[in-house]
Amino acid sequence: MAQQEDVFKKIVSHAKEYGFVFPSSEIYDGLSAVYDYGQNGVELKNNIKRYWWDSMTLLHENIVGIDSAIFMHPTIWKASGHVDAFNDPLIDNRDSKKRYRADVLIEDHIAKIDEKIDKEIAKAAKRFGDSFDEAQFRATNGRVLELQAKRDELHQRFSDAMNANDLEGLRQIIVDQEIVCPISGTKNWTEVRQFNLMFKTEMGSTADGSMTVYLRPETAQGIFVNYLNVQKTGRMRIPFGIAQIGKAFRNEIVARQFIFRMREFEQMEMQFFVRPGEELKWFSQWKEWRLKWHKALGLGDEKYRYHDHEKLAHYANAATDIEFQMPFGFKEVEGIHSRTNFDLSQHEKFSGKKIQYFDPELNESYTPYVIETSIGVDRMFLSVLCSSYEEEKLENGETRVVLHLPAPLAPVKCAVLPLVRKDGLPEKAREIVDELKFDFATHYEEKDAIGKRYRRQDAIGTPFCITVDHQTLEDNTVTLRERDSMKQTRVPVDQLHALIHDRVSLASLLRKLR
Ligand code: GAP
């Protein structure tokens, strides 16, 4: 675990050193849980967004996109339930004056018990070698059974308190388990209070006063309130979907793990409107399609798992997360929710407008049911970055840091490098750049020895380096170096476009989704 934490720290500093992610307002000492994307980060992020957008709007003829405003009428958030119920339970430590999410303190405590169990198992596995039977050990070892019973009891108590919104119950768990503040080390806790996560601001400055508006905490409501507009103007027939990518804001109490939990982040959400009664069929279908989308990137099938929700929001009748194995454990990257007709019905009620669909096949009107797929761009970015980072030991004893980014997502697709800065090689290299740059993000680099330039491109995940040497001037061939294998092949300049396109095009990725 400690080793994984070290790797994560290295990934965070690599992201900064190579222009992927910078802390926001850094010259003013930063702003907590807010980050900026640098010159390479923005390209990677845009490529992730394009992959998602095209997979939705190009591959499904019944899905269209929108781009709604961040500011919306404040009653929307009353209707959606966010004003009354978008809360986290918070607790303060009186000595350190630090604020925590009570549920996170308890979850971390449960995770520590899990770690103890894992350690017992790892010790036994080492002792027994090949003959080790983990299932049998879990079922019979006294220490493991004792820890597991303690964990299960605690988990049950925790989920009961969360389900019942029992703030005093949560506090009592923290007291009974003697959970201490990680900063002060004391148990001097305040009461647990509800904290609404929406940011508020004022709009307008009329004599009658201004209106309180919210920065949207999810993009989904912008889709719901445009349902009628899109359905009517696009003559959409159910089932159909509306997709949107955009910023969302949450005043997270505890923001941690780099860009995993931010206060300003980006979501890619799609609401799929279906006939009542068909929602669970579509829920399973979207679960399958979304996992396929993730796996097509080739980051490793074993790094994904579903986590079905035990506790459902009052408006949902099924929900699951797609979790990804980050260096700090399996974590939610995407949520797939069957939201019934809750949101549209609420907007119908609060706006007084009829939001119904006349189904010509059934010859009846109804409020559509909704399947939502909701993925965080930044979390997706983090999962791609973490699984691509490698400190590779080379045969000559050196180490190279390489990002094995899926080629269609890489910020730079190819770098053209003249071997030396003379003899007409830079001019020839520039000629090649001028051909390739219309289709691929292409870098030109002439500074430093060729090996150093290769390493710099490896560190930002560039799939191909094209080296121009003296032979190029004679026979119009170059060496094409592949990032992962470091294999170099001699190829004619006029074949470069096809060779690169084959590997880096988004279409090659989208075709895997067929
Ligand atoms: N419309 C449904 C919705 O917003 P959610 O589970 O609260 O559901 C969806 O959020 C996704 O948004 C999450 O799976 C995660 O990827 C991303 N997300 C949520 N809060 C985030 C935060 N504070 N920082 C970064 N990403 C976040």
Boltz pocket constraint, residues with backbone or C-beta under 6 A from the ligand:
constraints:
  - pocket:
      binder: B
      contacts: [[A, 217], [A, 218], [A, 219], [A, 220], [A, 250], [A, 252], [A, 259], [A, 260], [A, 261], [A, 262], [A, 263], [A, 265], [A, 266], [A, 267], [A, 269], [A, 332], [A, 333], [A, 334], [A, 335], [A, 372], [A, 374], [A, 375], [A, 376], [A, 377], [A, 378], [A, 379]]
      max_distance: 6.0
